[in-house]
Amino acid sequence: MRRGPWLASALTAALFVLSCKHGAPVPEGATLELVDDGKPARTIDLAALTKAIPAETFTAYDPYYGKPKTFRALPFSKVLEVGFGGKPSLAGREVLLKARDGYTVPMRPSLAEEPGAYVAFEAVGVPAWEPIGPPRANPGPFTVVWKGEHQQDLEGHPRPWQLARIEIVRFEARFPHTLPKGEAEGSLASRGFVLFRERCVKCHAMNREGGRVGPELNVPKNVLEYRTEAEVRAYIKNPLSLRYGNMPPHPDLTEADLDALVGYLSAMRSQKHDADARPDGGP
């Protein structure tokens, strides 16, 4: 359940555009926060990053814009090294990319270390960044881009923009209440959790853990408690068949995949956890 490319704050984007016009200095907020297993490691600004890492300029197709774009960017692996004070150990952990609007992308170690991943800080040939989508949102000051021709699929190679934080975490420690406890390996719920982890947690939270762009799926009510299974399946597959919104379609999901996702959602109905709930029952 991937974020559509139009969900960043239009106000933030407008302020950023104004601050970048006509050769203005690096805007306030052009920083990346680095977090290691929940502990802040460092906050580093663009000036420090470009001083430590030689910037590269390259042109690659951008699926959000639907055309080739030229970027000035820093290799993602080098950003990790500089940000964490050395090459971080990713064994058994994942890299979480968090945008300003709450969009959260987990990256497997192999993907985080894959050549071709970059953190772009400038779009060459435009005054600042070319706005994205109907809100004319600005994707800066940092956005993840991919250089290789084989790296332009948004599902396999996510491109979060307005990147604000990079975390190295164990998924189970960062999102413990998304796991379907007591489910056997290979069960529908277990298989659905794998899909949720790979496809849905970017935008959706389960028990208030995960992305904040799309709706929470389990508390105070599980989505299956106010939508029929048929509606949920149809919405996952093709959201525009039910209503207009920002959730993209998932035509590649098979009926077996949908069975697994519904099995996961169903299992989580009896595993609700809402640490942030107010005593009066409010959100």
C-alpha positions in Angstrom: 0.0 0.0 0.0 2.4 2.6 -1.3 2.0 6.3 -0.9 0.9 8.1 -4.0 3.3 10.9 -5.0 1.1 13.8 -4.0 0.8 13.5 -0.2 3.5 15.8 1.2 2.5 19.1 2.8 1.8 21.7 0.3 2.6 24.4 2.8 6.0 22.9 3.6 6.6 22.6 -0.2 5.7 26.3 -0.8 8.0 27.5 1.9 10.8 25.4 0.6 10.3 26.7 -2.9 10.5 30.3 -1.7 13.6 29.6 0.3 15.4 28.0 -2.7 14.7 30.6 -5.4 17.4 32.7 -6.9 20.4 31.0 -5.4 19.3 31.4 -1.8 21.3 29.5 0.9 20.6 26.0 2.0 17.1 26.2 3.6 16.5 25.8 7.3 15.5 22.2 7.8 17.9 20.7 5.2 19.0 18.1 7.7 18.9 14.4 8.1 18.4 12.8 11.5 20.2 9.4 12.0 18.8 7.0 14.6 20.3 3.7 15.6 18.0 1.2 17.4 15.9 4.0 18.7 18.8 6.1 19.9 19.7 9.3 18.1 23.1 8.9 16.5 23.5 12.3 14.7 21.7 15.1 12.9 23.7 16.3 9.9 23.0 19.1 7.5 23.5 19.3 3.8 26.7 21.4 4.0 28.4 18.8 6.2 27.2 15.9 3.9 28.6 17.6 0.7 31.8 18.4 2.5 32.3 14.8 3.5 31.0 13.1 0.3 31.8 14.1 -3.3 28.6 14.9 -5.0 27.7 13.2 -8.3 25.6 14.5 -11.2 23.7 12.0 -13.3 20.6 11.7 -15.4 18.1 8.9 -14.8 14.4 8.3 -15.5 12.2 9.3 -12.7 8.9 7.4 -12.5 7.2 10.1 -10.4 7.8 12.7 -13.1 7.5 10.3 -15.9 10.7 11.6 -17.6 14.5 11.7 -17.3 15.7 14.0 -14.6 19.2 15.3 -13.7 20.2 15.2 -10.1 23.1 16.2 -7.9 23.2 13.4 -5.3 25.2 11.5 -2.8 25.6 7.7 -2.8 23.2 6.3 -0.2 25.9 4.0 1.3 28.2 6.9 1.8 25.4 8.9 3.5 25.0 5.9 5.9 28.7 5.8 6.6 29.1 9.5 7.3 25.8 9.7 9.2 26.5 6.8 11.5 30.3 7.5 11.9 31.4 4.4 10.0 29.8 1.6 8.0 26.8 0.5 10.1 26.1 -3.2 10.7 22.8 -4.1 9.0 22.8 -7.8 10.0 19.4 -8.7 11.2 18.2 -5.2 10.8 16.5 -2.9 8.3 16.9 0.7 7.2 13.8 2.8 7.8 13.4 5.9 5.6 11.0 8.4 7.1 9.6 11.4 5.3 8.3 14.6 6.8 4.7 13.6 6.3 5.0 10.2 8.1 5.6 8.0 5.1 7.9 5.2 6.3 9.8 2.8 4.1 11.6 -0.3 5.4 14.5 -1.3 3.3 16.2 -4.7 3.5 20.0 -4.6 4.0 20.6 -5.9 0.5 18.5 -3.0 -1.0 20.1 -0.4 1.3 23.6 -1.5 0.1 22.6 -1.9 -3.5 24.7 0.2 -5.9 22.6 2.9 -7.6 20.9 4.2 -4.5 21.4 7.9 -4.0 20.2 10.8 -1.8 19.5 13.7 -4.1 19.7 17.2 -2.9 19.3 19.2 -6.1 17.4 18.9 -9.4 19.7 20.4 -12.0 18.1 22.8 -14.5 15.3 24.1 -12.3 15.3 27.0 -9.7 14.6 24.5 -6.9 12.8 21.2 -7.3 10.2 20.7 -9.9 6.9 20.3 -8.0 5.2 17.0 -7.9 1.5 16.3 -8.2 -1.7 18.4 -8.0 -0.6 20.1 -4.7 2.6 21.1 -6.5 4.5 19.7 -3.6 8.3 20.1 -3.4 10.2 16.8 -2.8 13.2 18.4 -1.3 15.5 19.0 0.5 16.3 15.3 0.2 14.8 12.6 -1.9 15.9 9.0 -2.6 16.6 8.4 -6.3 18.0 5.4 -8.2 20.5 5.5 -11.0 20.2 2.2 -12.8 17.7 1.5 -15.6 16.6 -1.6 -13.8 15.9 0.3 -10.6 13.0 2.5 -11.7 10.1 0.3 -10.3 8.6 2.1 -7.3 7.7 -1.1 -5.4 11.1 -2.7 -5.7 13.1 0.5 -5.4 11.1 3.1 -3.3 11.8 6.8 -3.7 10.7 8.6 -0.5 10.9 12.3 -0.9 11.1 15.1 1.8 13.3 12.5 3.5 13.9 13.6 7.1 15.1 10.6 9.1 17.1 7.4 8.5 16.8 4.7 11.2 18.6 1.4 11.5 16.3 -1.0 13.4 15.1 -4.5 14.0 11.6 -4.5 12.5 10.3 -6.6 15.3 11.6 -4.2 17.9 10.5 -1.0 16.1 7.0 -2.4 15.3 6.4 -5.2 17.8 2.6 -4.9 17.8 2.3 -5.5 14.1 3.3 -9.2 14.5 0.5 -11.8 14.5 1.4 -13.6 17.7 0.7 -17.3 18.0 0.3 -17.8 14.3 2.1 -20.8 12.8 4.7 -20.3 10.1 3.1 -20.6 6.7 -0.4 -19.8 8.0 -2.5 -17.2 6.2 -1.9 -14.6 8.9 1.9 -15.2 8.8 2.0 -14.9 5.0 -0.2 -11.8 5.2 2.2 -10.2 7.7 5.1 -10.6 5.3 3.0 -8.8 2.6 2.0 -6.1 5.1 5.6 -5.6 6.1 6.8 -5.3 2.5 3.9 -3.5 0.9 1.6 -1.8 3.5 3.6 -0.5 6.5 5.0 2.3 4.4 1.6 4.1 4.6 -0.5 2.2 7.1 -0.1 1.6 10.8 -1.2 -1.5 12.6 -1.8 -0.9 16.3 -0.5 2.6 15.8 2.9 1.3 14.5 3.9 2.0 11.0 3.3 4.7 8.4 1.0 7.7 9.1 -0.1 8.5 5.5 -2.9 6.0 5.2 -5.6 4.9 7.7 -4.8 2.9 10.8 -5.9 -0.6 10.2 -6.7 -2.1 13.7 -7.6 0.4 16.4 -9.9 1.5 17.6 -11.6 -0.8 15.1 -10.1 -3.3 12.7 -10.9 -2.5 9.1 -12.8 -5.8 8.8 -15.2 -4.6 11.6 -16.6 -1.8 9.5 -15.9 -3.1 5.9 -16.9 -6.4 4.4 -14.1 -8.8 3.3 -15.2 -8.3 -0.3 -14.9 -4.5 0.0 -11.5 -4.8 1.6 -10.3 -7.1 -1.1 -11.6 -4.9 -3.9 -10.2 -1.8 -2.3 -6.7 -3.3 -1.9 -6.7 -4.5 -5.5 -8.2 -1.3 -7.1 -9.0 1.5 -4.7 -10.5 3.7 -7.4 -13.2 1.1 -8.0 -14.7 2.2 -4.6 -13.7 5.8 -4.1 -11.2 8.4 -5.2 -8.1 8.8 -3.1 -4.3 8.5 -3.0 -3.9 4.8 -2.5 -2.5 3.2 -5.6 -3.9 0.0 -7.2 -2.1 -3.3 -6.7 -2.9 -5.3 -9.8 0.0 -7.7 -9.2 -1.5 -9.1 -6.0 -3.0 -12.6 -6.6 -6.1 -14.0 -5.0 -3.8 -16.0 -2.7 -2.1 -12.7 -1.7 -5.5 -11.2 -0.9 -6.4 -14.3 1.1 -3.2 -13.8 3.1 -3.7 -10.1 3.8 -7.3 -10.7 4.9 -6.1 -13.5 7.1 -3.6 -11.2 8.7 -6.2 -8.5 9.3 -8.6 -11.0 10.7 -6.0 -12.4 13.1 -5.1 -8.9 14.3 -8.7 -8.2 15.4 -8.0 -10.1 18.6 -4.5 -8.5 19.1 -5.3 -4.8 19.5 -2.8 -2.6 21.2 -3.3 1.2 21.5 -0.7 2.7 23.9 -1.7 6.2 22.7 -5.4 5.9 23.4 -6.9 8.6 25.6 -8.9 7.7 28.7 -12.1 9.2 27.1 -11.7 6.9 24.1 -10.5 9.6 21.7 -7.7 9.1 19.2 
